[in-house]
Amino acid sequence: MQFQRLALFGVGLIGGSLARALKRASVCGEIVGVGRVHADLRRAVELGFIDRDETDVGRAVEGADLVVVATPIGAMRGVFERISGHLAIGAVVTDVGSAKMSVIDDARAAFGDAFPRFVPGHPIAGTEKSGVEAGFADLYRGQRVILTPTEWTDAAAVERVRQMWEITGAVVETMTAERHDEILAYTSHLPHMVAYALVDVLAGLDGGGQMLHFAAGGFRDLTRIASSSPRMWRDIALANREALLAAIDSYGARFGALRAALDRADGGELEAIFIRAKAARDRLGPAGRESPEA
Amino acid sequence: MQFQRLALFGVGLIGGSLARALKRASVCGEIVGVGRVHADLRRAVELGFIDRDETDVGRAVEGADLVVVATPIGAMRGVFERISGHLAIGAVVTDVGSAKMSVIDDARAAFGDAFPRFVPGHPIAGTEKSGVEAGFADLYRGQRVILTPTEWTDAAAVERVRQMWEITGAVVETMTAERHDEILAYTSHLPHMVAYALVDVLAGLDGGGQMLHFAAGGFRDLTRIASSSPRMWRDIALANREALLAAIDSYGARFGALRAALDRADGGELEAIFIRAKAARDRLGPAGRESPEA
């Protein structure tokens, strides 16, 4: 067995898909699930992707050589604090949060001497669905996982976490937490803010309900991600606040330039913006069928 | 035959799909195609959705009881001017433009006494593809077509155009041009501007290419419409400039409120915005498979 015991905090889409993939590969001696909602843990045992559930954090972590924190990002600090006194010697801890600088700060504060064995991670995958039933073993196949080790992070610990993700079929890359947070701000967090604001402005208009009725596929595609969990996105936005504010402001400047061109009826400038954007978008390929999200 | 001769200006996605649907229903004595690009007209004859092509505008329109102008919106004024001296007595003219106030102004100026038989129309359907090969007979099935007759528009002419669209399987509704333009500004034109600006800001960043590489499905879905024709969207934006500026500004205000909540780390307000938006978006249903667009 590559891993003797995996302690998994959070059995939703992200954690549940990871556990399903590791189960299928038979690489864990035991997967112990921990979570707030006992019914979810019982369901995860029924579905067979965890071997047992544990409500006592200390007992869950004891003897685990690998701990994966797959809770919503807002709950991670509390989990880190509760587990830090119970970690086995040499245990490796990793997370799945969409923002890495703030999670690293939380981990540094909670883990003290064990901080070098914390490997910050983020699988760039997901759907707008969530919950214990939502996961599937192939969620990560061909998707990217970004690890953002700090200068103190143990190289062997990074290697263990890389192995874990590669078993799921993911492509693992490393970069700084700062660069990760900037990339995610632009490619995921900003688009979510934009989608939420677009729907919200329609919902708030007189006759906005009638308008939604006429919304065609372009609008539907564009705002699909506004169906994502409000609480989760509140926490992600706050966790990546600085990078997201910077991305919002550079988008605002670009959108302002587009508005100014329209205001002065400058067709040449509008077309130049649209041509640049189309060229960049065409390089991306069609809309994702599997609808992965950050 | 419900229509003796249909003169169709523009054999691309919108006009070509209409002609295919009318052909299939065998309701036209003859469909005469007119367009700028002769090779496209020849191809349309080969594909069988027009009976013959005509480069002489006068001959194309003479004897036609129905004229459909399905060119890009920026070209409509010129077409109206060229056909107005050739229309048969009683001929009904309609268009497919995404903005209606400006098209109505163009038609009023061009048609003079024949203006009451001009029925402004807009099928809310499309894909990001375009061209003579892109159309299909079922494009309009179950989709909405909005007609925006003015106070001068002849009721019998409106009825003829309604019949034409109903043959394609579309659901026809009427409203004022002003309301149409406001609805389209919010549900189609604004989202296109947002998508173009989002891609453009990434494309313009140092390392933006690397960022696009990490863009997940959410970003892909959200920006799919940025692959639409830059020239067509330049013309639509200019044609619906006032309503679009108003929509941009109310979106800007809402987005600014979201930014302000993030700036002051106001999680309660962020979550309230996201909850409102999610509730509105969830009523819309999933992203459109057929990817219709305005």
HADDOCK unambig.tbl for C-alpha pairs under 7 A between the chains (distance, minus, plus):
assign (segid A and resid 124 and name CA) (segid B and resid 216 and name CA) 6.79 0.50 0.50
assign (segid A and resid 183 and name CA) (segid B and resid 211 and name CA) 5.59 0.50 0.50
assign (segid A and resid 187 and name CA) (segid B and resid 211 and name CA) 6.90 0.50 0.50
assign (segid A and resid 187 and name CA) (segid B and resid 215 and name CA) 5.20 0.50 0.50
assign (segid A and resid 187 and name CA) (segid B and resid 219 and name CA) 6.13 0.50 0.50
assign (segid A and resid 188 and name CA) (segid B and resid 218 and name CA) 6.96 0.50 0.50
assign (segid A and resid 188 and name CA) (segid B and resid 219 and name CA) 6.42 0.50 0.50
assign (segid A and resid 191 and name CA) (segid B and resid 219 and name CA) 6.49 0.50 0.50
assign (segid A and resid 196 and name CA) (segid B and resid 274 and name CA) 6.00 0.50 0.50
assign (segid A and resid 196 and name CA) (segid B and resid 277 and name CA) 5.52 0.50 0.50
assign (segid A and resid 197 and name CA) (segid B and resid 251 and name CA) 6.92 0.50 0.50
assign (segid A and resid 197 and name CA) (segid B and resid 254 and name CA) 6.16 0.50 0.50
assign (segid A and resid 197 and name CA) (segid B and resid 255 and name CA) 5.47 0.50 0.50
assign (segid A and resid 198 and name CA) (segid B and resid 251 and name CA) 6.49 0.50 0.50
assign (segid A and resid 199 and name CA) (segid B and resid 277 and name CA) 5.32 0.50 0.50
assign (segid A and resid 199 and name CA) (segid B and resid 280 and name CA) 6.84 0.50 0.50
assign (segid A and resid 199 and name CA) (segid B and resid 281 and name CA) 6.54 0.50 0.50
assign (segid A and resid 200 and name CA) (segid B and resid 273 and name CA) 6.99 0.50 0.50
assign (segid A and resid 200 and name CA) (segid B and resid 276 and name CA) 6.52 0.50 0.50
assign (segid A and resid 200 and name CA) (segid B and resid 277 and name CA) 4.69 0.50 0.50
assign (segid A and resid 201 and name CA) (segid B and resid 250 and name CA) 6.98 0.50 0.50
assign (segid A and resid 201 and name CA) (segid B and resid 251 and name CA) 5.81 0.50 0.50
assign (segid A and resid 201 and name CA) (segid B and resid 254 and name CA) 6.26 0.50 0.50
assign (segid A and resid 203 and name CA) (segid B and resid 280 and name CA) 6.15 0.50 0.50
assign (segid A and resid 211 and name CA) (segid B and resid 183 and name CA) 5.56 0.50 0.50
assign (segid A and resid 211 and name CA) (segid B and resid 187 and name CA) 6.90 0.50 0.50
assign (segid A and resid 215 and name CA) (segid B and resid 187 and name CA) 5.20 0.50 0.50
assign (segid A and resid 216 and name CA) (segid B and resid 124 and name CA) 6.80 0.50 0.50
assign (segid A and resid 216 and name CA) (segid B and resid 292 and name CA) 5.77 0.50 0.50
assign (segid A and resid 216 and name CA) (segid B and resid 293 and name CA) 5.23 0.50 0.50
assign (segid A and resid 216 and name CA) (segid B and resid 294 and name CA) 6.43 0.50 0.50
assign (segid A and resid 217 and name CA) (segid B and resid 287 and name CA) 6.45 0.50 0.50
assign (segid A and resid 217 and name CA) (segid B and resid 288 and name CA) 4.77 0.50 0.50
assign (segid A and resid 217 and name CA) (segid B and resid 291 and name CA) 4.69 0.50 0.50
assign (segid A and resid 217 and name CA) (segid B and resid 292 and name CA) 4.62 0.50 0.50
assign (segid A and resid 217 and name CA) (segid B and resid 293 and name CA) 5.30 0.50 0.50
assign (segid A and resid 218 and name CA) (segid B and resid 188 and name CA) 6.94 0.50 0.50
assign (segid A and resid 218 and name CA) (segid B and resid 225 and name CA) 6.26 0.50 0.50
assign (segid A and resid 218 and name CA) (segid B and resid 291 and name CA) 6.54 0.50 0.50
assign (segid A and resid 218 and name CA) (segid B and resid 292 and name CA) 6.63 0.50 0.50
assign (segid A and resid 218 and name CA) (segid B and resid 293 and name CA) 5.15 0.50 0.50
assign (segid A and resid 219 and name CA) (segid B and resid 187 and name CA) 6.11 0.50 0.50
assign (segid A and resid 219 and name CA) (segid B and resid 188 and name CA) 6.38 0.50 0.50
assign (segid A and resid 219 and name CA) (segid B and resid 191 and name CA) 6.46 0.50 0.50
assign (segid A and resid 220 and name CA) (segid B and resid 286 and name CA) 6.93 0.50 0.50
assign (segid A and resid 220 and name CA) (segid B and resid 287 and name CA) 4.78 0.50 0.50
assign (segid A and resid 220 and name CA) (segid B and resid 288 and name CA) 6.31 0.50 0.50
assign (segid A and resid 221 and name CA) (segid B and resid 221 and name CA) 5.37 0.50 0.50
assign (segid A and resid 221 and name CA) (segid B and resid 222 and name CA) 5.88 0.50 0.50
assign (segid A and resid 221 and name CA) (segid B and resid 287 and name CA) 4.76 0.50 0.50
assign (segid A and resid 221 and name CA) (segid B and resid 288 and name CA) 6.73 0.50 0.50
assign (segid A and resid 222 and name CA) (segid B and resid 221 and name CA) 5.88 0.50 0.50
assign (segid A and resid 222 and name CA) (segid B and resid 222 and name CA) 3.84 0.50 0.50
assign (segid A and resid 222 and name CA) (segid B and resid 223 and name CA) 6.82 0.50 0.50
assign (segid A and resid 223 and name CA) (segid B and resid 222 and name CA) 6.84 0.50 0.50
assign (segid A and resid 224 and name CA) (segid B and resid 286 and name CA) 6.86 0.50 0.50
assign (segid A and resid 224 and name CA) (segid B and resid 287 and name CA) 6.12 0.50 0.50
assign (segid A and resid 225 and name CA) (segid B and resid 218 and name CA) 6.29 0.50 0.50
assign (segid A and resid 226 and name CA) (segid B and resid 277 and name CA) 6.46 0.50 0.50
assign (segid A and resid 226 and name CA) (segid B and resid 278 and name CA) 5.42 0.50 0.50
assign (segid A and resid 226 and name CA) (segid B and resid 281 and name CA) 6.46 0.50 0.50
assign (segid A and resid 227 and name CA) (segid B and resid 278 and name CA) 4.70 0.50 0.50
assign (segid A and resid 227 and name CA) (segid B and resid 281 and name CA) 6.11 0.50 0.50
assign (segid A and resid 227 and name CA) (segid B and resid 282 and name CA) 6.11 0.50 0.50
assign (segid A and resid 230 and name CA) (segid B and resid 271 and name CA) 5.57 0.50 0.50
assign (segid A and resid 230 and name CA) (segid B and resid 274 and name CA) 4.98 0.50 0.50
assign (segid A and resid 230 and name CA) (segid B and resid 275 and name CA) 5.54 0.50 0.50
assign (segid A and resid 231 and name CA) (segid B and resid 271 and name CA) 6.04 0.50 0.50
assign (segid A and resid 234 and name CA) (segid B and resid 267 and name CA) 6.01 0.50 0.50
assign (segid A and resid 234 and name CA) (segid B and resid 270 and name CA) 5.92 0.50 0.50
assign (segid A and resid 234 and name CA) (segid B and resid 271 and name CA) 5.49 0.50 0.50
assign (segid A and resid 238 and name CA) (segid B and resid 262 and name CA) 6.81 0.50 0.50
assign (segid A and resid 238 and name CA) (segid B and resid 265 and name CA) 6.31 0.50 0.50
assign (segid A and resid 241 and name CA) (segid B and resid 262 and name CA) 6.77 0.50 0.50
assign (segid A and resid 250 and name CA) (segid B and resid 201 and name CA) 6.98 0.50 0.50
assign (segid A and resid 251 and name CA) (segid B and resid 197 and name CA) 6.95 0.50 0.50
assign (segid A and resid 251 and name CA) (segid B and resid 198 and name CA) 6.51 0.50 0.50
assign (segid A and resid 251 and name CA) (segid B and resid 201 and name CA) 5.80 0.50 0.50
assign (segid A and resid 254 and name CA) (segid B and resid 197 and name CA) 6.18 0.50 0.50
assign (segid A and resid 254 and name CA) (segid B and resid 201 and name CA) 6.26 0.50 0.50
assign (segid A and resid 255 and name CA) (segid B and resid 197 and name CA) 5.47 0.50 0.50
assign (segid A and resid 262 and name CA) (segid B and resid 238 and name CA) 6.83 0.50 0.50
assign (segid A and resid 262 and name CA) (segid B and resid 241 and name CA) 6.78 0.50 0.50
assign (segid A and resid 265 and name CA) (segid B and resid 238 and name CA) 6.32 0.50 0.50
assign (segid A and resid 267 and name CA) (segid B and resid 234 and name CA) 6.04 0.50 0.50
assign (segid A and resid 270 and name CA) (segid B and resid 234 and name CA) 5.93 0.50 0.50
assign (segid A and resid 271 and name CA) (segid B and resid 230 and name CA) 5.57 0.50 0.50
assign (segid A and resid 271 and name CA) (segid B and resid 231 and name CA) 6.05 0.50 0.50
assign (segid A and resid 271 and name CA) (segid B and resid 234 and name CA) 5.49 0.50 0.50
assign (segid A and resid 274 and name CA) (segid B and resid 196 and name CA) 6.02 0.50 0.50
assign (segid A and resid 274 and name CA) (segid B and resid 230 and name CA) 4.98 0.50 0.50
assign (segid A and resid 275 and name CA) (segid B and resid 230 and name CA) 5.55 0.50 0.50
assign (segid A and resid 276 and name CA) (segid B and resid 200 and name CA) 6.54 0.50 0.50
assign (segid A and resid 277 and name CA) (segid B and resid 196 and name CA) 5.52 0.50 0.50
assign (segid A and resid 277 and name CA) (segid B and resid 199 and name CA) 5.33 0.50 0.50
assign (segid A and resid 277 and name CA) (segid B and resid 200 and name CA) 4.71 0.50 0.50
assign (segid A and resid 277 and name CA) (segid B and resid 226 and name CA) 6.45 0.50 0.50
assign (segid A and resid 278 and name CA) (segid B and resid 226 and name CA) 5.41 0.50 0.50
assign (segid A and resid 278 and name CA) (segid B and resid 227 and name CA) 4.70 0.50 0.50
assign (segid A and resid 280 and name CA) (segid B and resid 199 and name CA) 6.84 0.50 0.50
assign (segid A and resid 280 and name CA) (segid B and resid 203 and name CA) 6.17 0.50 0.50
assign (segid A and resid 281 and name CA) (segid B and resid 199 and name CA) 6.52 0.50 0.50
assign (segid A and resid 281 and name CA) (segid B and resid 226 and name CA) 6.47 0.50 0.50
assign (segid A and resid 281 and name CA) (segid B and resid 227 and name CA) 6.13 0.50 0.50
assign (segid A and resid 282 and name CA) (segid B and resid 227 and name CA) 6.11 0.50 0.50
assign (segid A and resid 286 and name CA) (segid B and resid 220 and name CA) 6.95 0.50 0.50
assign (segid A and resid 286 and name CA) (segid B and resid 224 and name CA) 6.85 0.50 0.50
assign (segid A and resid 287 and name CA) (segid B and resid 217 and name CA) 6.49 0.50 0.50
assign (segid A and resid 287 and name CA) (segid B and resid 220 and name CA) 4.81 0.50 0.50
assign (segid A and resid 287 and name CA) (segid B and resid 221 and name CA) 4.76 0.50 0.50
assign (segid A and resid 287 and name CA) (segid B and resid 224 and name CA) 6.09 0.50 0.50
assign (segid A and resid 288 and name CA) (segid B and resid 217 and name CA) 4.82 0.50 0.50
assign (segid A and resid 288 and name CA) (segid B and resid 220 and name CA) 6.31 0.50 0.50
assign (segid A and resid 288 and name CA) (segid B and resid 221 and name CA) 6.71 0.50 0.50
assign (segid A and resid 291 and name CA) (segid B and resid 217 and name CA) 4.66 0.50 0.50
assign (segid A and resid 291 and name CA) (segid B and resid 218 and name CA) 6.51 0.50 0.50
assign (segid A and resid 292 and name CA) (segid B and resid 216 and name CA) 5.71 0.50 0.50
assign (segid A and resid 292 and name CA) (segid B and resid 217 and name CA) 4.56 0.50 0.50
assign (segid A and resid 292 and name CA) (segid B and resid 218 and name CA) 6.57 0.50 0.50
assign (segid A and resid 293 and name CA) (segid B and resid 216 and name CA) 5.22 0.50 0.50
assign (segid A and resid 293 and name CA) (segid B and resid 217 and name CA) 5.30 0.50 0.50
assign (segid A and resid 293 and name CA) (segid B and resid 218 and name CA) 5.11 0.50 0.50
assign (segid A and resid 294 and name CA) (segid B and resid 216 and name CA) 6.45 0.50 0.50
